[in-house]
Amino acid sequence: MHKAKTHKGTLKRITISARRKLRRRSSYAGHLMSGKPGTRRQRLRKAKNITGGTRKNMLKKLGLKTAWPYPPAKSACAEKGA
């Protein structure tokens, strides 16, 4: 079987945090902003999280394993306070 290649377009558009959270930029925020209200422009400036099935597909395109827990599971000793 051939070696899986990273999808370079996806890699350029998203960022991966240390805990494997995927972040993307908002759409409709590139230009023609003068006709949009200020509150909407503020909202569009913020990055969005990629979750669910879309996140699973993105991880597959990037060649990362999807078995990583999201969000990270709490350990048993953290719940007991030890």
N, C-alpha and C positions, 0 to 999 in steps of 0.2 A: 504494500500500500504506500502511496506517495506521502511525502511530508506535508502536513497542513500548513498553509500560508496565512499570515495575518492579513485581514482586510484593511488596507492602508487608509481608505476613505473613512472608515469607522474610527480608526485609531486617531485620525486628525480631528475628529468632531467631538469626541468625548474624553473625559478625564476619569481616571480611576483613583479612588482614595486608598488609604492604607488598609481599610477594612473592606475593600472591594465594592464600595458604593460607586455607581456610575452616575456622572453628571453630564448634562448637555446644555447647550445654549438655547434660549427661547427663539422660536420662529417669529416672523413678522417684526423683527427688531433691527433690521439692517438699514433701512432708509425710509423716507416719507414719514418721519416721526412728527412733523409739525401739525399734522391733522389729528393726532391721537392725544387724548387727555393725559395730563401729567401723572395721574395715578396709574394709568395703564402703562406708561413709559417706565415708571418705577418698577412695576411688576415684571415687565419684559427684560429689565436689566439683570434680574436674578436668574441664576442657573437652576435647572430643574433636575430632579432625581429620576432615573430610569428604573422602573420596578416591574415585577411580574414576568410575563412571558417575553416581553420586549427585552428585559434585562438578560434573560436566559439566552435569547438569540444573539444579543450583542456579545456576550461572553464567548459564545461558540464562534462568532466571527473573528474574535480577537485571539482565539486559540487557548482560552483559559478554561479550566474545569468549572462546571456549573454546580458541583457538589458542595462548594463552600457555603457555610450557613449564612443566611441573610435574613434579618440582621443577626449578628453573632450571638450564638446561644450562650446563656449564662451558665457558668459551671455550678456544680452542686455545692462546692465549698464557699462560693460567693453568696449563695442564698442563705447558708447557715451562719454567715458572719465570721467564719474562721479564716 
